[in-house]
Amino acid sequence: MSLMATIFFLILVNFFVAFARQQKKGSLRILLFVIAFVTLLIAILFGIRALSA
């Protein structure tokens, strides 16, 4: 289950970064990159949990 969550979060990070790179407004772009970074940290934690089980 943790491995599926990790894959889901990594796909979500990919979409956030791709969408952020298309934005012209600086504030929205920074916000999307911050959300992507936080989601990446969550994915890393789920990945560590999947590897330890």
mmCIF file as gemmi writes it, N, C-alpha and C atoms, coordinates in Angstrom:
data_model
loop_
_atom_site.group_PDB
_atom_site.id
_atom_site.type_symbol
_atom_site.label_atom_id
_atom_site.label_alt_id
_atom_site.label_comp_id
_atom_site.label_asym_id
_atom_site.label_entity_id
_atom_site.label_seq_id
_atom_site.pdbx_PDB_ins_code
_atom_site.Cartn_x
_atom_site.Cartn_y
_atom_site.Cartn_z
_atom_site.occupancy
_atom_site.B_iso_or_equiv
_atom_site.pdbx_formal_charge
_atom_site.auth_seq_id
_atom_site.auth_asym_id
_atom_site.pdbx_PDB_model_num
ATOM 1 N N . MET Axp A 1 ? 0.826 -1.203 0 1 0 ? 1 A 1
ATOM 2 C CA . MET Axp A 1 ? 0 0 0 1 0 ? 1 A 1
ATOM 3 C C . MET Axp A 1 ? 0.87 1.267 0 1 0 ? 1 A 1
ATOM 4 N N . SER Axp A 2 ? 1.946 1.223 0.763 1 0 ? 2 A 1
ATOM 5 C CA . SER Axp A 2 ? 2.835 2.388 0.814 1 0 ? 2 A 1
ATOM 6 C C . SER Axp A 2 ? 3.527 2.625 -0.525 1 0 ? 2 A 1
ATOM 7 N N . LEU Axp A 3 ? 3.817 1.543 -1.218 1 0 ? 3 A 1
ATOM 8 C CA . LEU Axp A 3 ? 4.463 1.691 -2.521 1 0 ? 3 A 1
ATOM 9 C C . LEU Axp A 3 ? 3.519 2.349 -3.529 1 0 ? 3 A 1
ATOM 10 N N . MET Axp A 4 ? 2.248 1.99 -3.493 1 0 ? 4 A 1
ATOM 11 C CA . MET Axp A 4 ? 1.271 2.625 -4.382 1 0 ? 4 A 1
ATOM 12 C C . MET Axp A 4 ? 1.095 4.102 -4.033 1 0 ? 4 A 1
ATOM 13 N N . ALA Axp A 5 ? 1.12 4.434 -2.755 1 0 ? 5 A 1
ATOM 14 C CA . ALA Axp A 5 ? 1.023 5.831 -2.341 1 0 ? 5 A 1
ATOM 15 C C . ALA Axp A 5 ? 2.241 6.612 -2.808 1 0 ? 5 A 1
ATOM 16 N N . THR Axp A 6 ? 3.408 5.991 -2.736 1 0 ? 6 A 1
ATOM 17 C CA . THR Axp A 6 ? 4.634 6.649 -3.198 1 0 ? 6 A 1
ATOM 18 C C . THR Axp A 6 ? 4.556 6.954 -4.683 1 0 ? 6 A 1
ATOM 19 N N . ILE Axp A 7 ? 4.127 5.988 -5.459 1 0 ? 7 A 1
ATOM 20 C CA . ILE Axp A 7 ? 4.004 6.193 -6.908 1 0 ? 7 A 1
ATOM 21 C C . ILE Axp A 7 ? 2.986 7.285 -7.215 1 0 ? 7 A 1
ATOM 22 N N . PHE Axp A 8 ? 1.861 7.278 -6.505 1 0 ? 8 A 1
ATOM 23 C CA . PHE Axp A 8 ? 0.841 8.307 -6.704 1 0 ? 8 A 1
ATOM 24 C C . PHE Axp A 8 ? 1.396 9.696 -6.404 1 0 ? 8 A 1
ATOM 25 N N . PHE Axp A 9 ? 2.102 9.834 -5.287 1 0 ? 9 A 1
ATOM 26 C CA . PHE Axp A 9 ? 2.642 11.145 -4.923 1 0 ? 9 A 1
ATOM 27 C C . PHE Axp A 9 ? 3.72 11.602 -5.902 1 0 ? 9 A 1
ATOM 28 N N . LEU Axp A 10 ? 4.518 10.687 -6.419 1 0 ? 10 A 1
ATOM 29 C CA . LEU Axp A 10 ? 5.532 11.07 -7.395 1 0 ? 10 A 1
ATOM 30 C C . LEU Axp A 10 ? 4.894 11.53 -8.703 1 0 ? 10 A 1
ATOM 31 N N . ILE Axp A 11 ? 3.808 10.877 -9.116 1 0 ? 11 A 1
ATOM 32 C CA . ILE Axp A 11 ? 3.083 11.33 -10.309 1 0 ? 11 A 1
ATOM 33 C C . ILE Axp A 11 ? 2.474 12.709 -10.064 1 0 ? 11 A 1
ATOM 34 N N . LEU Axp A 12 ? 1.953 12.917 -8.854 1 0 ? 12 A 1
ATOM 35 C CA . LEU Axp A 12 ? 1.378 14.21 -8.491 1 0 ? 12 A 1
ATOM 36 C C . LEU Axp A 12 ? 2.442 15.31 -8.514 1 0 ? 12 A 1
ATOM 37 N N . VAL Axp A 13 ? 3.631 15.014 -8.01 1 0 ? 13 A 1
ATOM 38 C CA . VAL Axp A 13 ? 4.741 15.976 -8.048 1 0 ? 13 A 1
ATOM 39 C C . VAL Axp A 13 ? 5.076 16.325 -9.491 1 0 ? 13 A 1
ATOM 40 N N . ASN Axp A 14 ? 5.091 15.319 -10.352 1 0 ? 14 A 1
ATOM 41 C CA . ASN Axp A 14 ? 5.393 15.551 -11.759 1 0 ? 14 A 1
ATOM 42 C C . ASN Axp A 14 ? 4.392 16.517 -12.386 1 0 ? 14 A 1
ATOM 43 N N . PHE Axp A 15 ? 3.103 16.325 -12.109 1 0 ? 15 A 1
ATOM 44 C CA . PHE Axp A 15 ? 2.088 17.221 -12.646 1 0 ? 15 A 1
ATOM 45 C C . PHE Axp A 15 ? 2.22 18.637 -12.083 1 0 ? 15 A 1
ATOM 46 N N . PHE Axp A 16 ? 2.506 18.754 -10.79 1 0 ? 16 A 1
ATOM 47 C CA . PHE Axp A 16 ? 2.672 20.083 -10.19 1 0 ? 16 A 1
ATOM 48 C C . PHE Axp A 16 ? 3.84 20.829 -10.829 1 0 ? 16 A 1
ATOM 49 N N . VAL Axp A 17 ? 4.96 20.153 -11.027 1 0 ? 17 A 1
ATOM 50 C CA . VAL Axp A 17 ? 6.136 20.809 -11.61 1 0 ? 17 A 1
ATOM 51 C C . VAL Axp A 17 ? 5.87 21.178 -13.068 1 0 ? 17 A 1
ATOM 52 N N . ALA Axp A 18 ? 5.242 20.277 -13.809 1 0 ? 18 A 1
ATOM 53 C CA . ALA Axp A 18 ? 4.952 20.568 -15.208 1 0 ? 18 A 1
ATOM 54 C C . ALA Axp A 18 ? 3.99 21.747 -15.336 1 0 ? 18 A 1
ATOM 55 N N . PHE Axp A 19 ? 2.986 21.793 -14.471 1 0 ? 19 A 1
ATOM 56 C CA . PHE Axp A 19 ? 2.026 22.908 -14.505 1 0 ? 19 A 1
ATOM 57 C C . PHE Axp A 19 ? 2.678 24.209 -14.048 1 0 ? 19 A 1
ATOM 58 N N . ALA Axp A 20 ? 3.56 24.129 -13.059 1 0 ? 20 A 1
ATOM 59 C CA . ALA Axp A 20 ? 4.229 25.332 -12.551 1 0 ? 20 A 1
ATOM 60 C C . ALA Axp A 20 ? 5.159 25.933 -13.592 1 0 ? 20 A 1
ATOM 61 N N . ARG Axp A 21 ? 5.797 25.095 -14.372 1 0 ? 21 A 1
ATOM 62 C CA . ARG Axp A 21 ? 6.723 25.61 -15.382 1 0 ? 21 A 1
ATOM 63 C C . ARG Axp A 21 ? 6.006 26.344 -16.507 1 0 ? 21 A 1
ATOM 64 N N . GLN Axp A 22 ? 4.716 26.104 -16.685 1 0 ? 22 A 1
ATOM 65 C CA . GLN Axp A 22 ? 3.954 26.766 -17.735 1 0 ? 22 A 1
ATOM 66 C C . GLN Axp A 22 ? 3.379 28.105 -17.292 1 0 ? 22 A 1
ATOM 67 N N . GLN Axp A 23 ? 3.407 28.397 -16.001 1 0 ? 23 A 1
ATOM 68 C CA . GLN Axp A 23 ? 2.781 29.602 -15.475 1 0 ? 23 A 1
ATOM 69 C C . GLN Axp A 23 ? 3.666 30.818 -15.691 1 0 ? 23 A 1
ATOM 70 N N . LYS Axp A 24 ? 3.029 31.937 -15.956 1 0 ? 24 A 1
ATOM 71 C CA . LYS Axp A 24 ? 3.747 33.204 -16.156 1 0 ? 24 A 1
ATOM 72 C C . LYS Axp A 24 ? 3.822 34.018 -14.861 1 0 ? 24 A 1
ATOM 73 N N . LYS Axp A 25 ? 2.786 33.891 -14.017 1 0 ? 25 A 1
ATOM 74 C CA . LYS Axp A 25 ? 2.775 34.645 -12.766 1 0 ? 25 A 1
ATOM 75 C C . LYS Axp A 25 ? 3.775 34.031 -11.793 1 0 ? 25 A 1
ATOM 76 N N . GLY Axp A 26 ? 4.596 34.872 -11.221 1 0 ? 26 A 1
ATOM 77 C CA . GLY Axp A 26 ? 5.64 34.395 -10.327 1 0 ? 26 A 1
ATOM 78 C C . GLY Axp A 26 ? 5.117 33.814 -9.036 1 0 ? 26 A 1
ATOM 79 N N . SER Axp A 27 ? 4.067 34.435 -8.485 1 0 ? 27 A 1
ATOM 80 C CA . SER Axp A 27 ? 3.564 33.964 -7.193 1 0 ? 27 A 1
ATOM 81 C C . SER Axp A 27 ? 2.906 32.59 -7.312 1 0 ? 27 A 1
ATOM 82 N N . LEU Axp A 28 ? 2.138 32.367 -8.376 1 0 ? 28 A 1
ATOM 83 C CA . LEU Axp A 28 ? 1.499 31.067 -8.587 1 0 ? 28 A 1
ATOM 84 C C . LEU Axp A 28 ? 2.542 29.999 -8.873 1 0 ? 28 A 1
ATOM 85 N N . ARG Axp A 29 ? 3.56 30.377 -9.622 1 0 ? 29 A 1
ATOM 86 C CA . ARG Axp A 29 ? 4.633 29.437 -9.95 1 0 ? 29 A 1
ATOM 87 C C . ARG Axp A 29 ? 5.381 29.005 -8.69 1 0 ? 29 A 1
ATOM 88 N N . ILE Axp A 30 ? 5.701 29.955 -7.836 1 0 ? 30 A 1
ATOM 89 C CA . ILE Axp A 30 ? 6.398 29.625 -6.593 1 0 ? 30 A 1
ATOM 90 C C . ILE Axp A 30 ? 5.525 28.765 -5.694 1 0 ? 30 A 1
ATOM 91 N N . LEU Axp A 31 ? 4.237 29.089 -5.616 1 0 ? 31 A 1
ATOM 92 C CA . LEU Axp A 31 ? 3.319 28.306 -4.792 1 0 ? 31 A 1
ATOM 93 C C . LEU Axp A 31 ? 3.238 26.854 -5.277 1 0 ? 31 A 1
ATOM 94 N N . LEU Axp A 32 ? 3.154 26.661 -6.577 1 0 ? 32 A 1
ATOM 95 C CA . LEU Axp A 32 ? 3.091 25.302 -7.116 1 0 ? 32 A 1
ATOM 96 C C . LEU Axp A 32 ? 4.388 24.539 -6.875 1 0 ? 32 A 1
ATOM 97 N N . PHE Axp A 33 ? 5.523 25.213 -6.972 1 0 ? 33 A 1
ATOM 98 C CA . PHE Axp A 33 ? 6.793 24.551 -6.684 1 0 ? 33 A 1
ATOM 99 C C . PHE Axp A 33 ? 6.902 24.18 -5.202 1 0 ? 33 A 1
ATOM 100 N N . VAL Axp A 34 ? 6.406 25.023 -4.324 1 0 ? 34 A 1
ATOM 101 C CA . VAL Axp A 34 ? 6.416 24.712 -2.892 1 0 ? 34 A 1
ATOM 102 C C . VAL Axp A 34 ? 5.515 23.513 -2.601 1 0 ? 34 A 1
ATOM 103 N N . ILE Axp A 35 ? 4.34 23.492 -3.212 1 0 ? 35 A 1
ATOM 104 C CA . ILE Axp A 35 ? 3.434 22.353 -3.031 1 0 ? 35 A 1
ATOM 105 C C . ILE Axp A 35 ? 4.085 21.078 -3.57 1 0 ? 35 A 1
ATOM 106 N N . ALA Axp A 36 ? 4.757 21.172 -4.703 1 0 ? 36 A 1
ATOM 107 C CA . ALA Axp A 36 ? 5.437 20.015 -5.277 1 0 ? 36 A 1
ATOM 108 C C . ALA Axp A 36 ? 6.549 19.529 -4.355 1 0 ? 36 A 1
ATOM 109 N N . PHE Axp A 37 ? 7.287 20.453 -3.748 1 0 ? 37 A 1
ATOM 110 C CA . PHE Axp A 37 ? 8.374 20.076 -2.845 1 0 ? 37 A 1
ATOM 111 C C . PHE Axp A 37 ? 7.835 19.372 -1.599 1 0 ? 37 A 1
ATOM 112 N N . VAL Axp A 38 ? 6.761 19.891 -1.035 1 0 ? 38 A 1
ATOM 113 C CA . VAL Axp A 38 ? 6.161 19.264 0.148 1 0 ? 38 A 1
ATOM 114 C C . VAL Axp A 38 ? 5.615 17.88 -0.207 1 0 ? 38 A 1
ATOM 115 N N . THR Axp A 39 ? 5.004 17.77 -1.373 1 0 ? 39 A 1
ATOM 116 C CA . THR Axp A 39 ? 4.491 16.476 -1.821 1 0 ? 39 A 1
ATOM 117 C C . THR Axp A 39 ? 5.636 15.494 -2.056 1 0 ? 39 A 1
ATOM 118 N N . LEU Axp A 40 ? 6.771 15.991 -2.541 1 0 ? 40 A 1
ATOM 119 C CA . LEU Axp A 40 ? 7.937 15.135 -2.722 1 0 ? 40 A 1
ATOM 120 C C . LEU Axp A 40 ? 8.45 14.619 -1.389 1 0 ? 40 A 1
ATOM 121 N N . LEU Axp A 41 ? 8.455 15.46 -0.367 1 0 ? 41 A 1
ATOM 122 C CA . LEU Axp A 41 ? 8.873 14.999 0.96 1 0 ? 41 A 1
ATOM 123 C C . LEU Axp A 41 ? 7.944 13.905 1.48 1 0 ? 41 A 1
ATOM 124 N N . ILE Axp A 42 ? 6.65 14.058 1.246 1 0 ? 42 A 1
ATOM 125 C CA . ILE Axp A 42 ? 5.683 13.032 1.655 1 0 ? 42 A 1
ATOM 126 C C . ILE Axp A 42 ? 5.946 11.741 0.893 1 0 ? 42 A 1
ATOM 127 N N . ALA Axp A 43 ? 6.236 11.844 -0.398 1 0 ? 43 A 1
ATOM 128 C CA . ALA Axp A 43 ? 6.526 10.65 -1.201 1 0 ? 43 A 1
ATOM 129 C C . ALA Axp A 43 ? 7.779 9.948 -0.703 1 0 ? 43 A 1
ATOM 130 N N . ILE Axp A 44 ? 8.791 10.709 -0.309 1 0 ? 44 A 1
ATOM 131 C CA . ILE Axp A 44 ? 10.019 10.11 0.221 1 0 ? 44 A 1
ATOM 132 C C . ILE Axp A 44 ? 9.732 9.367 1.519 1 0 ? 44 A 1
ATOM 133 N N . LEU Axp A 45 ? 8.907 9.944 2.378 1 0 ? 45 A 1
ATOM 134 C CA . LEU Axp A 45 ? 8.565 9.266 3.633 1 0 ? 45 A 1
ATOM 135 C C . LEU Axp A 45 ? 7.802 7.977 3.381 1 0 ? 45 A 1
ATOM 136 N N . PHE Axp A 46 ? 6.856 8.003 2.447 1 0 ? 46 A 1
ATOM 137 C CA . PHE Axp A 46 ? 6.133 6.777 2.104 1 0 ? 46 A 1
ATOM 138 C C . PHE Axp A 46 ? 7.073 5.754 1.469 1 0 ? 46 A 1
ATOM 139 N N . GLY Axp A 47 ? 8.043 6.205 0.68 1 0 ? 47 A 1
ATOM 140 C CA . GLY Axp A 47 ? 9.016 5.294 0.076 1 0 ? 47 A 1
ATOM 141 C C . GLY Axp A 47 ? 9.892 4.623 1.118 1 0 ? 47 A 1
ATOM 142 N N . ILE Axp A 48 ? 10.326 5.368 2.109 1 0 ? 48 A 1
ATOM 143 C CA . ILE Axp A 48 ? 11.11 4.792 3.199 1 0 ? 48 A 1
ATOM 144 C C . ILE Axp A 48 ? 10.278 3.773 3.966 1 0 ? 48 A 1
ATOM 145 N N . ARG Axp A 49 ? 9.008 4.108 4.165 1 0 ? 49 A 1
ATOM 146 C CA . ARG Axp A 49 ? 8.111 3.183 4.864 1 0 ? 49 A 1
ATOM 147 C C . ARG Axp A 49 ? 7.906 1.901 4.056 1 0 ? 49 A 1
ATOM 148 N N . ALA Axp A 50 ? 7.809 2.025 2.731 1 0 ? 50 A 1
ATOM 149 C CA . ALA Axp A 50 ? 7.608 0.845 1.881 1 0 ? 50 A 1
ATOM 150 C C . ALA Axp A 50 ? 8.861 -0.032 1.864 1 0 ? 50 A 1
ATOM 151 N N . LEU Axp A 51 ? 10.027 0.603 1.903 1 0 ? 51 A 1
ATOM 152 C CA . LEU Axp A 51 ? 11.269 -0.18 1.884 1 0 ? 51 A 1
ATOM 153 C C . LEU Axp A 51 ? 11.546 -0.88 3.211 1 0 ? 51 A 1
ATOM 154 N N . SER Axp A 52 ? 11.091 -0.3 4.306 1 0 ? 52 A 1
ATOM 155 C CA . SER Axp A 52 ? 11.376 -0.886 5.609 1 0 ? 52 A 1
ATOM 156 C C . SER Axp A 52 ? 10.421 -2.021 5.962 1 0 ? 52 A 1
ATOM 157 N N . ALA Axp A 53 ? 9.307 -2.122 5.254 1 0 ? 53 A 1
ATOM 158 C CA . ALA Axp A 53 ? 8.329 -3.187 5.577 1 0 ? 53 A 1
ATOM 159 C C . ALA Axp A 53 ? 8.669 -4.49 4.904 1 0 ? 53 A 1
